[in-house]
């Protein structure tokens, strides 16, 4: 029995926030466009393996483990989201 992994609306909102926070800091326009594309595909419900890799990259870049002011709950939620995205990528390839 295959279980289809999908993001919840809350998880999509978190990913949107992460992408929105790092996109302006990216020096290359092509990289910004790639993350914007991942954002669009995420909202359309058709994120592919390349999009999931970008999401993983963004989540790892904003690792809450480096944040001394993050709560344990925030850290746990971000870690769970990262693990879920990695599982989705494994299922996609």
C-alpha positions, -999 to 999 in steps of 0.1 A, spaced: 0 0 0 15 33 -11 10 63 11 11 96 -8 29 123 12 15 158 8 22 190 26 -4 205 49 -14 241 44 6 250 75 37 233 60 33 251 27 31 284 47 63 276 65 81 267 32 68 299 16 82 319 46 116 302 43 117 307 5 106 344 9 133 350 35 162 336 15 153 346 -20 162 383 -17 196 373 -4 205 351 -34 230 368 -56 220 350 -88 188 358 -106 186 322 -120 187 308 -85 160 332 -74 139 321 -104 144 284 -95 131 290 -60 101 310 -73 94 281 -96 95 257 -67 71 280 -48 47 280 -78 48 242 -82 43 238 -45 11 258 -46 -1 240 -78 5 207 -60 29 194 -86 63 198 -70 89 176 -87 122 161 -75 141 193 -84 116 214 -64 119 191 -34 157 194 -36 154 232 -36 130 230 -6 155 208 13 183 232 5 162 261 18 152 243 50 188 232 56 200 267 50 177 281 77 185 253 101 169 263 134 196 244 153 218 274 146 192 298 161 197 304 198 163 321 201 143 293 185 120 273 207 122 235 209 88 233 192 100 254 163 131 233 160 110 201 161 86 214 135 113 224 111 131 191 116 100 172 109 93 192 78 128 186 65 125 148 72 91 148 54 105 166 24 134 141 22 109 112 23 89 129 -4 121 132 -25 129 95 -20 94 86 -31 97 108 -62 129 94 -75 
